[in-house]
Amino acid sequence: MAERLATSESGEIQEIRTAVRQLCGRYGEDYWLALDRNNDYPTAFVRELTQSGFLTVLIPEEYGGAGLGVAEAAVVMEEVCRSGAHAGACHAQMYVMGSVLRHGNDEQKRRYLPKIASGELRLQSFGVTEPTTGTDTTSLKTVARRDGDDYVINGQKVWISRIQHSDLMVLLARTTPKEQVARKTEGLSAFIVDVKAAEGNGLEIRPIESMINHHSCELFFDELRIPRENLLGEEGAGFKVILDGMNAERVLIAAECVGDGRYFIDKATAYAKERIVFDRPIGQNQGVQFPIARCYAEVEAAALMVEKAARLFDAGEPCGAEANIAKMLASEASWRAGDVCMQTHGGFAFAKEYHIERKFRETRLYQIAPISTNLILSFIGEHVLGMPRSF
């Protein structure tokens, strides 16, 4: 498959694939297994990925990054996942950074982007989701009221990942009550939060135990003061700040799912060739061979949609439909590939030393987050096919 990919990809993309694969090879699957067992964070891996420039490919050269596009960033995330690693530990640095790049003022960009590019600062968290509103973002209840030169934050967030391993967070809060705005997307504002300074001074962080090592937490805001200068974009226009990063997020998550899918197919194919039962390799049986072949076809189709969405994004073209479709198709394809890989390995798939069950748990998340499959179908039904809004 690698040879076939090489025929359609640029030399630069091939070089990125090779370099990321080599870097990931220094952090084998046992490294990730140990982290998963202990709920630890891959500090060494993230540091090297940053210092090698792969985690900061989207930051313009003038701020110390590579100045590449989402297409290249997607390849990085895909290869990380295909290696058996968990890209969810660090992927947000790519797309959250975009909020600062596109909506930050000159001072904010000069202040934060070079340090993010060098690894001195980590911007790993989006503070959006709340326990009572979920993906109904415009109904969120966290509020920010103006008090002199500060904004004072009160409210609660949930499933905020990597916050304990991040220096900065982009936070979304309501600055004008929903009933006082003409459109429900108005009156929301985005802020850059200095996590280390905020914790214990109006911000409480509580880790959430979950089925995967995603470092997710619940956040409680009690009179947290944020300087006015940390407002990201215009007051009341925060929904667009968040929305602009979502298409990139969906493309990158989709690329990770392609990587997961290819990981599972690689594993299943190799095992099906070497596992002998009834004096023949199990891959000779159509009942084993055909499901793997179907998964291959589905993952390759999803990969084409990821590439299309990324190219549109980098060209500045509308890509909401393509980004959403890519994320849906890739997440479903990776999950089916994981299921087939489990079935191919039989009982051994449940042994942690085979690493499959960890990746199986990790890839399941992406049919739910960062947006659920049903909401993507609703988006397609309404915005692509022009049918009535379903909710």
Secondary structure as the mmCIF struct_conf table of DSSP 4:
data_model
#
loop_
_struct_conf.conf_type_id
_struct_conf.id
_struct_conf.beg_label_comp_id
_struct_conf.beg_label_asym_id
_struct_conf.beg_label_seq_id
_struct_conf.end_label_comp_id
_struct_conf.end_label_asym_id
_struct_conf.end_label_seq_id
HELX_RH_AL_P HELX_RH_AL_P1 ALA A 2 SER A 8
BEND BEND1 GLU A 9 GLU A 9
HELX_RH_AL_P HELX_RH_AL_P2 GLY A 11 GLY A 25
TURN_TY1_P TURN_TY1_P1 ARG A 26 ARG A 26
BEND BEND2 TYR A 27 TYR A 27
HELX_RH_AL_P HELX_RH_AL_P3 GLU A 29 ASN A 38
TURN_TY1_P TURN_TY1_P2 ASN A 39 ASN A 39
HELX_RH_AL_P HELX_RH_AL_P4 THR A 43 GLN A 51
TURN_TY1_P TURN_TY1_P3 SER A 52 GLY A 53
BEND BEND3 PHE A 54 PHE A 54
TURN_TY1_P TURN_TY1_P4 LEU A 55 LEU A 58
BEND BEND4 ILE A 59 ILE A 59
HELX_RH_3T_P HELX_RH_3T_P1 GLU A 61 TYR A 63
TURN_TY1_P TURN_TY1_P5 GLY A 64 GLY A 64
BEND BEND5 GLY A 65 GLY A 65
HELX_RH_AL_P HELX_RH_AL_P5 VAL A 70 ARG A 82
TURN_TY1_P TURN_TY1_P6 SER A 83 GLY A 84
HELX_RH_3T_P HELX_RH_3T_P2 ALA A 87 ALA A 89
TURN_TY1_P TURN_TY1_P7 CYS A 90 HIS A 91
HELX_RH_AL_P HELX_RH_AL_P6 ALA A 92 HIS A 103
BEND BEND6 GLY A 104 GLY A 104
HELX_RH_AL_P HELX_RH_AL_P7 ASP A 106 SER A 118
TURN_TY1_P TURN_TY1_P8 GLY A 119 GLY A 119
BEND BEND7 GLU A 120 LEU A 121
STRN STRN1 LEU A 123 GLY A 127
TURN_TY1_P TURN_TY1_P9 PRO A 131 THR A 135
HELX_RH_3T_P HELX_RH_3T_P3 THR A 137 SER A 139
STRN STRN2 VAL A 143 ASP A 147
TURN_TY1_P TURN_TY1_P10 GLY A 148 ASP A 149
STRN STRN3 ASP A 150 SER A 161
TURN_TY1_P TURN_TY1_P11 ARG A 162 ARG A 162
HELX_RH_3T_P HELX_RH_3T_P4 ILE A 163 HIS A 165
BEND BEND8 ASP A 167 ASP A 167
STRN STRN4 LEU A 168 ARG A 174
BEND BEND9 THR A 175 THR A 176
HELX_RH_3T_P HELX_RH_3T_P5 LYS A 178 GLN A 180
BEND BEND10 VAL A 181 ARG A 183
TURN_TY1_P TURN_TY1_P12 LYS A 184 THR A 185
BEND BEND11 GLU A 186 GLY A 187
STRN STRN5 LEU A 188 ASP A 194
HELX_RH_AL_P HELX_RH_AL_P8 VAL A 195 ALA A 198
STRN STRN6 GLU A 199 GLU A 199
TURN_TY1_P TURN_TY1_P13 GLY A 200 GLY A 202
STRN STRN7 LEU A 203 PRO A 207
BEND BEND12 MET A 211 ILE A 212
STRN STRN8 SER A 216 PRO A 227
HELX_RH_3T_P HELX_RH_3T_P6 ARG A 228 ASN A 230
STRN STRN9 LEU A 231 LEU A 232
BEND BEND13 GLY A 233 GLU A 234
TURN_TY1_P TURN_TY1_P14 GLU A 235 GLY A 236
STRN STRN10 ALA A 237 ALA A 237
HELX_RH_AL_P HELX_RH_AL_P9 GLY A 238 GLU A 274
STRN STRN11 ILE A 276 VAL A 277
TURN_TY1_P TURN_TY1_P15 PHE A 278 ASP A 279
STRN STRN12 ARG A 280 PRO A 281
HELX_RH_3T_P HELX_RH_3T_P7 ILE A 282 GLN A 284
BEND BEND14 ASN A 285 ASN A 285
HELX_RH_AL_P HELX_RH_AL_P10 GLN A 286 ASP A 314
TURN_TY1_P TURN_TY1_P16 ALA A 315 GLY A 316
HELX_RH_AL_P HELX_RH_AL_P11 GLY A 320 HIS A 345
HELX_RH_3T_P HELX_RH_3T_P8 GLY A 346 PHE A 350
BEND BEND15 ALA A 351 ALA A 351
HELX_RH_3T_P HELX_RH_3T_P9 LYS A 352 TYR A 354
HELX_RH_AL_P HELX_RH_AL_P12 ILE A 356 ARG A 364
HELX_RH_3T_P HELX_RH_3T_P10 LEU A 365 GLN A 367
TURN_TY1_P TURN_TY1_P17 ILE A 368 ILE A 368
BEND BEND16 ALA A 369 ILE A 371
HELX_RH_AL_P HELX_RH_AL_P13 THR A 373 PHE A 379
HELX_RH_PI_P HELX_RH_PI_P1 ILE A 380 VAL A 384
TURN_TY1_P TURN_TY1_P18 LEU A 385 LEU A 385
HELX_LH_PP_P HELX_LH_PP_P1 MET A 387 ARG A 389
#
